[in-house]
Every structure is written in C-alpha cells, then in structure tokens.
Amino acid sequence: MSGARATKPRRRARFHTLTVSGIRQLTDDAIEVTFAIPPELSGHYDYDPGQFVAIRADVDGVELRRSYSICAAPAPGELRIAIKHDLGGAFSTWANMSLRVGDELDVMSPEGAFTTEIGPGVEKHYVAVAAGSGVTPVVSLAHSVLERSPESRFTLVYSNRTALDTMFLEELADLKDTYPARLALHHVLTRETRSSPLLSGRIDHAKLQAILTLLVQPENVDEWFLCGPFELVQLCRDTLAEMGVASEDIHYELFTTGRPEAPEGSHGRPVLEDAGGATHAITFTLDGRTATVTTPVHGRESVLNAALRVRPDVPFACAGGVCGTCRATLVSGTVEMEENYALEPEELEAGYVLTCQSLPTSEAVTVNYDA
C-alpha cells in the first residue's frame, strides 16, 4: 500500500488478535472478511476512510503478512477488508480457501493517508480511478463522502475484466440509487463489449485522455484518488500532470509495484559478519527502548532487517516500499532508499524513511520509530 501525503501525528502500529465474525463472497475469486472489534480495543481500530490494515497469519508454518484496505465506512464494533485471490499468492489463496468464521488473525491498527477531509461544510468533487481490487478503499471513501458531506460529489471510473469480476457491484449500484445526483459511476470492462466504446477495452493513454475529456473534466475536480496496478496508477498520474493537475491534489495507493525488477525488501534475511570487516552501526528506538545492531557493509542489509534481528516486534507489512508501515525518522547518519512508493515529499523533508528500503551509507545510522 502507498500514497501517504502528509506528515501528521499517528499512533504506533501494533498487532492485536481479532476474531473473524463474517465472510461474504464478493466474486468467484474475492471475499469480504469482517472482524469483530471488542470494546477494549475500539480505540486502536478507529480509522479514516481509505486506510488499510496489515494482517499476520501462520500459513503452513510460515508467517505471512499482507496489507488490505478497509472496504467499508467506519462503523463501531467491526472492521471489513476485501481479499482477492491472486494467482500464486500464498496468503490470498489460503484466505479464500481456508479462512472461516471464528478464526483468529493478528490485525495491525489502521494505517495510511489515502484519505481526505470529509464532513459537513466540505463542498468538493472527488474523482477516483480504480481497477480490480483497487476499488476497496474507494468504496469506503465514496460511502463516507456521500453520507457525511452532503454538498460534495463523487465520480468513480472503475475498470474490470468482466461484470462478474467486479467487486462491490451491488453496493455501488445501491449507492447510485441513494445518491443519483451526487454519484457518477463509469464501469470500464476490458473483456466485455459495452454499448459505449469509451467504456470497453483496456485503459491506455488514449482512452484515459478521452475519459478525462468527455466524462470527467479535470478543471472541475478538487481531489483525485488512484488505486490499482502500478501501470494504471502511474499512467493516471502522468496524464493528469500533463493536463495541469497539481500533484498535491492527487492521492494514490498501490498494493504492489508490479515490477519484477523492483527489490522486495529484506526481512528475516540471515546476515553473516566477517571478523574485522567494515560494519555499519544501526541504532533504533521503538516504544521508548533503544537498541544498536551492527551490520557488515558487504551485506547491504536494510535497516529493517537489521532491527528485526534483535527486535522481532519492529513494525512492517509489505517490506517492499509500498505500504509505509515501517516508516521511521532518520535521526542521524545517511541512508539510501532503493524504492519509495509510500512517502510523499513533505514526509521526506521531515526526515522520514522507509526502513525496509533504507541501506546505510554512513558508519552509524540512528532511526526513531516512535517519532
């Protein structure tokens, strides 16, 4: 997950064990999972529309962590996510095939800044472009905008292969029935022919330009939300920039970079030190406790991996530079981030780094997860 936009105080990301209270089939290859939030944990799971949670589970003796967007408007006592089965995906396969009501999973407190100000007195036009499971945070945002900001409008351009593959199709139709004048829905199907050629086929640069000319005029939009595969999100960002849309008006979210050459991040990787070899000293603070670990220069070990060798509770989820869960403040020293899809310029200027992607470039590095 990525798309954080501004530095702001946030609670420490922590896992708590939650019980699955409901499972609903959304499509042939996607489910909605509802977790019950006990009263004593309610404060830990307050969330803003568009945020996500990390899930931790033991699958066949292997700890797996995945991040999933919350797919419903905030409601007391529960939290809902959608899990789409990805071909070859260990966690999503297990969840879709084996997860049952009554099972317990470790769920991290909500994170993410793929959200905006919503409420009475806000009068804006929001537009979202989503594909496949990228619609999950958008459903929460659309519900919340339409329910809580009566002067605002929401437009969704939503791409799927076929109508049967479309997640939350009925929920979106119900929203349209409830708010016909304030919600515009444009379903684009890549493997079905629709009555309008504009809504049929893959969204490429030419089609996106046509959509932004005929259906959604950028000059009439206040904020944009982009969520889906890397290629689509990047295409939308580039095209909007070409059309003069300011970057601060664009929120984006990635579930994965979708780039095979991109580093996945190192976590849990064994590192061997050579006696007398050059090392980096990594000092980190977490929950008020400070620890130092050394790492060999030749090992090119990330700050996260080094920290996990002495503190297994260091927060992380994707370890690929996408979700931002491992964010920390760089207190001293220098690092090189191999990838960054989660931190915005404001956060970088404030000194934040993604520890899963940060390789030390100075003899000593100090980071603070509590800041």
C-alpha positions as CSV (number, residue, x, y, z in Angstrom):
1,M,0.0,0.0,0.0
2,S,1.2,3.5,-0.7
3,G,0.0,7.0,-1.1
4,A,0.8,8.8,2.1
5,R,0.6,12.6,1.6
6,A,1.4,14.5,4.7
7,T,3.2,14.2,8.0
8,K,0.9,14.0,10.9
9,P,0.9,12.5,14.4
10,R,-0.1,8.9,14.3
11,R,-0.4,6.0,16.7
12,R,2.2,3.3,16.9
13,A,1.2,0.4,14.6
14,R,0.5,-2.7,16.7
15,F,-0.9,-6.1,16.1
16,H,-3.9,-7.4,18.1
17,T,-5.7,-10.7,17.7
18,L,-9.2,-10.3,16.3
19,T,-11.9,-12.8,15.5
20,V,-13.4,-13.2,12.1
21,S,-17.1,-12.6,12.5
22,G,-18.2,-12.8,8.9
23,I,-17.1,-13.9,5.5
24,R,-19.0,-12.9,2.3
25,Q,-18.3,-14.0,-1.2
26,L,-17.9,-10.9,-3.4
27,T,-16.9,-12.6,-6.7
28,D,-15.7,-16.1,-7.6
29,D,-12.2,-15.1,-6.5
30,A,-12.8,-12.5,-3.8
31,I,-14.2,-12.4,-0.3
32,E,-15.1,-9.7,2.2
33,V,-13.9,-10.5,5.8
34,T,-15.4,-8.8,8.8
35,F,-13.5,-8.7,12.1
36,A,-15.2,-8.1,15.4
37,I,-13.6,-5.3,17.4
38,P,-14.0,-5.8,21.2
39,P,-14.8,-2.7,23.2
40,E,-11.5,-2.7,25.0
41,L,-9.7,-2.4,21.6
42,S,-12.1,0.1,19.9
43,G,-9.7,3.0,20.3
44,H,-7.0,1.0,18.5
45,Y,-9.2,0.5,15.4
46,D,-10.7,3.9,14.8
47,Y,-9.9,4.7,11.2
48,D,-10.4,7.2,8.4
49,P,-12.0,6.1,5.1
50,G,-9.3,4.9,2.7
51,Q,-6.9,3.5,5.3
52,F,-5.6,-0.1,5.4
53,V,-4.6,-2.8,7.9
54,A,-1.8,-5.3,7.9
55,I,-2.8,-8.9,8.6
56,R,-0.4,-11.5,10.1
57,A,-1.1,-15.2,9.9
58,D,0.7,-18.5,10.2
59,V,0.2,-20.5,7.0
60,D,1.7,-24.0,6.9
61,G,4.3,-23.0,9.5
62,V,5.3,-19.8,7.7
63,E,4.5,-16.3,9.0
64,L,2.9,-14.2,6.2
65,R,2.0,-10.5,6.3
66,R,-0.2,-8.8,3.9
67,S,-1.9,-5.3,3.7
68,Y,-5.5,-4.9,2.8
69,S,-7.6,-1.8,2.5
70,I,-10.7,-1.3,4.7
71,C,-13.6,-1.5,2.4
72,A,-16.5,-0.1,4.5
73,A,-17.2,3.3,6.0
74,P,-16.3,3.5,9.7
75,A,-18.7,1.6,11.9
76,P,-18.4,0.8,15.6
77,G,-17.5,-2.7,16.6
78,E,-16.3,-4.0,13.3
79,L,-13.8,-3.7,10.5
80,R,-14.1,-5.1,7.0
81,I,-11.5,-5.9,4.4
82,A,-11.6,-7.5,0.9
83,I,-9.2,-10.2,-0.1
84,K,-8.9,-11.1,-3.8
85,H,-7.3,-14.3,-4.8
86,D,-4.1,-13.6,-6.6
87,L,-2.7,-16.4,-8.8
88,G,0.2,-17.8,-6.8
89,G,-0.5,-15.7,-3.8
90,A,0.1,-17.8,-0.7
91,F,-1.9,-15.6,1.7
92,S,-4.8,-14.8,-0.6
93,T,-5.1,-18.4,-1.7
94,W,-5.2,-19.6,1.9
95,A,-7.7,-16.9,2.9
96,N,-10.1,-17.6,0.1
97,M,-9.9,-21.4,0.5
98,S,-9.5,-21.9,4.2
99,L,-10.5,-18.9,6.3
100,R,-13.6,-19.5,8.4
101,V,-15.9,-17.5,10.8
102,G,-14.5,-17.9,14.3
103,D,-10.8,-17.9,13.2
104,E,-8.4,-15.5,14.8
105,L,-5.9,-13.4,13.0
106,D,-3.4,-10.8,14.0
107,V,-4.5,-7.4,12.7
108,M,-2.5,-4.2,12.9
109,S,-4.0,-0.9,13.8
110,P,-5.1,1.0,10.7
111,E,-2.5,3.0,8.8
112,G,-2.3,5.1,5.6
113,A,-3.0,8.5,4.3
114,F,-5.1,7.6,1.3
115,T,-7.9,9.8,2.7
116,T,-9.1,13.3,2.9
117,E,-11.2,15.8,4.9
118,I,-14.8,14.6,4.9
119,G,-17.7,16.1,6.8
120,P,-20.4,18.8,6.8
121,G,-19.3,22.1,5.2
122,V,-16.9,20.4,2.8
123,E,-18.0,21.0,-0.8
124,K,-15.8,19.2,-3.3
125,H,-15.9,17.0,-6.3
126,Y,-13.8,13.8,-5.8
127,V,-12.9,11.5,-8.6
128,A,-11.5,8.0,-8.2
129,V,-9.9,5.8,-10.9
130,A,-9.6,2.2,-9.8
131,A,-9.1,-1.2,-11.2
132,G,-9.9,-4.6,-9.8
133,S,-9.4,-4.9,-6.0
134,G,-8.1,-1.3,-6.1
135,V,-11.7,-0.3,-5.5
136,T,-11.7,-1.5,-1.9
137,P,-10.5,1.8,-0.2
138,V,-12.6,3.8,-2.8
139,V,-15.8,2.1,-1.6
140,S,-15.1,3.3,1.9
141,L,-14.3,6.8,0.7
142,A,-17.4,7.1,-1.6
143,H,-19.7,5.9,1.2
144,S,-18.2,8.4,3.6
145,V,-18.2,11.4,1.3
146,L,-21.8,10.9,0.2
147,E,-23.1,10.2,3.7
148,R,-21.1,12.9,5.6
149,S,-20.5,15.7,3.1
150,P,-24.0,16.5,1.6
151,E,-22.6,19.2,-0.6
152,S,-19.9,17.0,-2.2
153,R,-19.9,14.8,-5.3
154,F,-18.1,11.6,-6.1
155,T,-17.2,10.1,-9.5
156,L,-15.8,6.6,-10.0
157,V,-14.1,5.3,-13.1
158,Y,-13.8,1.5,-12.4
159,S,-12.0,-1.0,-14.6
160,N,-12.5,-4.7,-14.6
161,R,-12.3,-7.6,-16.9
162,T,-16.0,-8.5,-16.9
163,A,-19.1,-7.6,-14.9
164,L,-18.7,-10.9,-13.0
165,D,-15.3,-9.9,-11.9
166,T,-16.5,-6.5,-10.5
167,M,-16.2,-6.3,-6.7
168,F,-18.9,-4.4,-4.8
169,L,-21.0,-4.1,-7.9
170,E,-24.3,-4.2,-5.9
171,E,-23.0,-1.9,-3.2
172,L,-22.0,0.7,-5.8
173,A,-25.4,0.3,-7.5
174,D,-27.2,0.9,-4.2
175,L,-25.1,4.0,-3.6
176,K,-26.0,5.3,-7.0
177,D,-29.7,4.7,-6.3
178,T,-29.4,6.5,-3.0
179,Y,-27.4,9.5,-4.3
180,P,-28.3,9.6,-8.0
181,A,-27.3,13.3,-8.4
182,R,-24.1,13.2,-6.5
183,L,-22.5,9.9,-7.6
184,A,-21.4,9.2,-11.1
185,L,-20.3,5.6,-11.9
186,H,-18.4,4.6,-15.1
187,H,-17.7,0.9,-15.4
188,V,-14.9,0.1,-17.9
189,L,-14.8,-3.6,-18.9
190,T,-11.7,-4.9,-20.7
191,R,-13.0,-8.2,-21.9
192,E,-16.7,-7.4,-22.5
193,T,-18.1,-5.0,-25.0
194,R,-20.2,-2.3,-23.6
195,S,-22.6,0.0,-25.5
196,S,-20.0,2.8,-25.4
197,P,-16.6,2.1,-27.0
198,L,-15.2,4.5,-24.4
199,L,-16.1,2.1,-21.6
200,S,-14.8,-1.0,-23.4
201,G,-11.3,-2.2,-23.6
202,R,-8.1,-1.6,-21.6
203,I,-7.5,1.9,-20.2
204,D,-4.4,3.2,-22.2
205,H,-3.2,6.7,-22.6
206,A,-5.6,7.5,-25.5
207,K,-8.6,6.1,-23.7
208,L,-7.7,7.9,-20.5
209,Q,-7.4,11.2,-22.3
210,A,-10.8,10.6,-23.8
211,I,-12.3,9.8,-20.5
212,L,-10.8,12.9,-19.0
213,T,-12.1,15.0,-21.8
214,L,-15.6,13.5,-22.3
215,L,-16.6,12.1,-18.9
216,V,-14.5,13.8,-16.2
217,Q,-13.1,17.3,-16.8
218,P,-10.0,17.8,-14.6
219,E,-10.8,21.5,-14.2
220,N,-14.0,20.6,-12.3
221,V,-12.3,18.2,-9.9
222,D,-10.9,19.1,-6.5
223,E,-9.2,15.8,-5.5
224,W,-8.2,12.6,-7.2
225,F,-7.9,9.1,-5.8
226,L,-6.0,6.5,-7.9
227,C,-5.8,2.9,-6.8
228,G,-4.8,-0.3,-8.7
229,P,-1.9,-1.8,-10.6
230,F,1.3,0.2,-10.8
231,E,1.0,0.7,-14.5
232,L,-2.5,2.2,-14.3
233,V,-1.7,4.4,-11.3
234,Q,1.4,5.7,-13.0
235,L,-0.4,6.3,-16.3
236,C,-3.1,8.3,-14.5
237,R,-0.5,10.4,-12.5
238,D,1.4,11.2,-15.7
239,T,-1.7,12.0,-17.7
240,L,-3.1,14.2,-15.0
241,A,0.2,16.0,-14.7
242,E,0.2,16.6,-18.5
243,M,-3.3,18.2,-18.1
244,G,-2.1,20.6,-15.4
245,V,-3.4,18.8,-12.3
246,A,-1.3,19.7,-9.2
247,S,0.4,16.8,-7.5
248,E,-0.9,17.8,-4.1
249,D,-4.5,17.2,-5.4
250,I,-3.7,13.5,-6.3
251,H,-3.8,10.7,-3.8
252,Y,-2.6,7.3,-4.9
253,E,-2.5,3.8,-3.5
254,L,-0.5,0.8,-4.6
255,F,-1.0,-2.8,-3.4
256,T,2.3,-3.8,-5.2
257,T,4.6,-2.1,-7.6
258,G,4.0,-4.9,-10.1
259,R,7.6,-4.5,-11.2
260,P,9.7,-7.7,-11.3
261,E,12.9,-5.7,-11.2
262,A,12.0,-3.8,-8.0
263,P,13.5,-5.1,-4.8
264,E,11.1,-6.8,-2.5
265,G,12.8,-5.6,0.7
266,S,14.8,-7.7,3.0
267,H,13.3,-9.0,6.2
268,G,14.3,-12.1,8.2
269,R,17.3,-12.5,5.9
270,P,20.3,-14.0,7.7
271,V,23.4,-11.9,7.6
272,L,27.0,-13.2,8.2
273,E,29.6,-10.8,9.7
274,D,33.3,-11.2,8.9
275,A,35.6,-10.7,11.8
276,G,37.4,-7.4,11.3
277,G,35.3,-6.4,8.3
278,A,33.8,-3.0,7.9
279,T,30.4,-2.5,9.5
280,H,27.6,-0.1,10.0
281,A,26.1,0.6,13.4
282,I,22.3,0.9,13.3
283,T,20.6,2.3,16.4
284,F,16.8,2.4,16.6
285,T,14.2,3.5,19.1
286,L,10.9,1.6,19.4
287,D,8.4,2.0,22.2
288,G,10.9,4.1,24.1
289,R,13.5,1.4,24.1
290,T,16.8,1.9,22.2
291,A,19.0,-0.9,20.7
292,T,22.0,-1.0,18.5
293,V,22.9,-3.7,16.0
294,T,25.9,-3.9,13.6
295,T,25.7,-5.0,10.0
296,P,28.5,-5.8,7.5
297,V,29.0,-3.2,4.8
298,H,29.2,-6.0,2.2
299,G,25.8,-7.4,3.3
300,R,23.8,-4.5,2.0
301,E,21.3,-5.1,4.8
302,S,18.3,-2.9,5.2
303,V,17.7,-1.0,8.5
304,L,14.5,-3.1,8.9
305,N,16.2,-6.4,8.5
306,A,18.9,-5.4,11.0
307,A,16.4,-4.2,13.5
308,L,14.3,-7.4,13.2
309,R,17.4,-9.5,14.2
310,V,17.2,-8.0,17.7
311,R,13.5,-6.8,18.0
312,P,11.0,-9.1,16.2
313,D,8.2,-6.6,17.0
314,V,9.5,-3.9,14.7
315,P,6.5,-2.9,12.6
316,F,6.4,-3.8,8.9
317,A,4.0,-5.3,6.4
318,C,4.9,-5.4,2.7
319,A,8.7,-4.9,3.1
320,G,8.6,-3.6,-0.5
321,G,8.5,0.2,-0.1
322,V,4.7,0.3,-0.8
323,C,2.7,0.3,2.4
324,G,4.7,2.7,4.7
325,T,4.2,0.6,7.9
326,C,8.0,0.6,8.6
327,R,8.3,4.3,8.4
328,A,10.7,5.9,10.9
329,T,12.5,9.2,11.3
330,L,16.2,9.4,10.3
331,V,17.8,11.0,13.4
332,S,21.4,10.9,12.3
333,G,23.6,9.3,9.6
334,T,22.7,8.7,6.0
335,V,20.8,6.0,4.1
336,E,19.9,5.2,0.5
337,M,16.3,4.2,-0.2
338,E,16.1,1.7,-3.1
339,E,12.4,2.2,-3.6
340,N,9.8,4.6,-2.2
341,Y,6.1,4.4,-3.1
342,A,4.8,5.4,0.3
343,L,6.4,8.6,1.4
344,E,5.5,12.0,-0.1
345,P,7.9,14.9,-0.5
346,E,6.6,16.5,2.7
347,E,7.5,13.4,4.7
348,L,10.9,13.1,3.1
349,E,11.6,16.7,4.0
350,A,10.5,16.0,7.6
351,G,13.2,13.2,7.7
352,Y,11.1,10.1,7.3
353,V,12.5,7.0,5.6
354,L,11.2,3.5,4.8
355,T,13.4,1.3,6.8
356,C,12.6,-1.8,4.6
357,Q,14.3,0.0,1.7
358,S,16.9,2.0,3.6
359,L,20.6,0.9,3.2
360,P,23.1,2.6,5.5
361,T,25.6,4.8,3.7
362,S,27.4,6.2,6.8
363,E,29.3,4.4,9.5
364,A,26.5,5.0,12.0
365,V,22.7,5.4,11.5
366,T,20.1,6.3,14.0
367,V,16.3,6.0,13.4
368,N,13.3,6.5,15.6
369,Y,10.1,4.5,15.0
370,D,8.3,6.4,17.8
371,A,8.6,9.9,16.2
